[in-house]
Amino acid sequence: MNKLKIRKLGILSVAKIYAVMMLVMSLLFSIPYGLIIIIFSLIGGAGAGSQDGLAGLAVGGTGVVFGIVVMIALPIIYGILGFVMGALSALVYNIFAGMVGGIEIEVENVV
């Protein structure tokens, strides 16, 4: 068994990994959430009837637009935040690893 020590992390590489992970994870939640918003707004818009029908169209249309914005904007926001937080966490790790050493890991060569 060999011991290795992680003394420094590449700030940009950690930031990119965090950004992609957060983007993918947010897609898993934002797409179903946006679809639920769209479906319920259309159901509510159909129930909000008036004599000319414009009130129901306004309610349903606003919900559809909001649902689409949720499905597009949330992954972008989470990706940006993931990049920033990944860079900050790598920077903080590098600072503390310089003061107290790095993380030791044991690796084994497998044939």
C-alpha positions as CSV (number, residue, x, y, z in Angstrom):
1,M,0.0,0.0,0.0
2,N,1.2,3.4,-0.9
3,K,0.4,6.6,0.9
4,L,-0.3,9.7,-1.1
5,K,-1.0,13.2,0.1
6,I,-3.2,15.7,-1.6
7,R,-1.4,19.0,-1.0
8,K,-3.1,21.2,-3.5
9,L,-6.2,21.2,-5.6
10,G,-6.5,22.8,-9.0
11,I,-9.0,25.6,-8.4
12,L,-10.3,25.8,-12.0
13,S,-10.7,22.0,-12.3
14,V,-12.6,21.7,-9.0
15,A,-14.8,24.7,-10.0
16,K,-15.6,23.0,-13.3
17,I,-16.5,19.7,-11.7
18,Y,-18.8,21.5,-9.1
19,A,-20.5,23.5,-11.8
20,V,-21.3,20.4,-13.9
21,M,-22.5,18.4,-10.9
22,M,-24.7,21.2,-9.7
23,L,-26.1,21.8,-13.2
24,V,-27.0,18.1,-13.7
25,M,-28.5,17.8,-10.2
26,S,-30.6,20.9,-10.7
27,L,-31.9,19.5,-14.0
28,L,-33.2,16.5,-12.1
29,F,-35.3,18.8,-9.9
30,S,-36.1,21.9,-12.1
31,I,-37.6,20.0,-15.1
32,P,-40.2,18.1,-13.1
33,Y,-40.9,21.2,-11.0
34,G,-41.3,23.4,-14.1
35,L,-43.7,20.8,-15.7
36,I,-45.8,20.7,-12.5
37,I,-46.0,24.5,-12.6
38,I,-47.1,24.4,-16.2
39,I,-49.7,21.7,-15.7
40,F,-51.3,23.3,-12.6
41,S,-51.3,26.7,-14.2
42,L,-53.1,25.4,-17.2
43,I,-55.6,23.5,-15.0
44,G,-56.1,26.7,-12.9
45,G,-56.4,28.8,-16.1
46,A,-59.1,26.5,-17.4
47,G,-61.0,26.9,-14.2
48,A,-60.7,30.7,-14.0
49,G,-63.3,31.3,-16.5
50,S,-64.8,34.7,-17.3
51,Q,-67.2,35.9,-20.0
52,D,-64.5,36.7,-22.5
53,G,-62.1,33.9,-21.4
54,L,-59.1,36.3,-21.2
55,A,-58.6,35.9,-17.4
56,G,-58.1,32.1,-17.8
57,L,-55.7,32.7,-20.7
58,A,-53.7,35.2,-18.7
59,V,-53.4,32.9,-15.7
60,G,-52.5,29.9,-17.7
61,G,-50.0,31.8,-20.0
62,T,-48.2,33.3,-17.1
63,G,-47.8,29.9,-15.4
64,V,-46.5,28.4,-18.6
65,V,-43.9,31.2,-19.0
66,F,-42.9,30.8,-15.4
67,G,-42.5,27.0,-15.7
68,I,-40.3,27.4,-18.7
69,V,-38.2,30.1,-17.0
70,V,-37.8,27.7,-14.0
71,M,-36.6,24.9,-16.2
72,I,-34.0,27.1,-18.0
73,A,-32.9,29.6,-15.3
74,L,-32.5,27.3,-12.3
75,P,-29.9,25.0,-13.9
76,I,-27.9,28.0,-15.2
77,I,-28.0,29.7,-11.7
78,Y,-27.0,26.5,-10.0
79,G,-24.2,25.9,-12.5
80,I,-22.8,29.4,-11.9
81,L,-23.1,29.0,-8.1
82,G,-21.5,25.6,-8.3
83,F,-18.5,27.1,-10.2
84,V,-18.1,29.9,-7.7
85,M,-18.4,27.6,-4.6
86,G,-16.1,25.0,-6.2
87,A,-13.4,27.6,-6.7
88,L,-13.9,29.0,-3.2
89,S,-13.7,25.5,-1.6
90,A,-10.6,24.6,-3.5
91,L,-9.0,27.9,-2.5
92,V,-9.9,27.3,1.2
93,Y,-8.6,23.7,1.0
94,N,-5.3,24.9,-0.5
95,I,-4.9,27.5,2.3
96,F,-5.5,25.0,5.1
97,A,-3.5,22.2,3.4
98,G,-0.6,24.6,3.3
99,M,-0.9,25.2,7.1
100,V,-1.6,21.7,8.4
101,G,-0.7,19.4,5.5
102,G,-2.9,17.7,3.0
103,I,-5.3,14.8,3.1
104,E,-3.5,11.4,3.2
105,I,-4.9,8.6,1.1
106,E,-3.8,5.0,0.8
107,V,-3.7,3.5,-2.7
108,E,-3.1,0.0,-3.8
109,N,-1.7,-1.3,-7.1
110,V,-4.1,-3.8,-8.6
111,V,-2.8,-6.2,-11.2
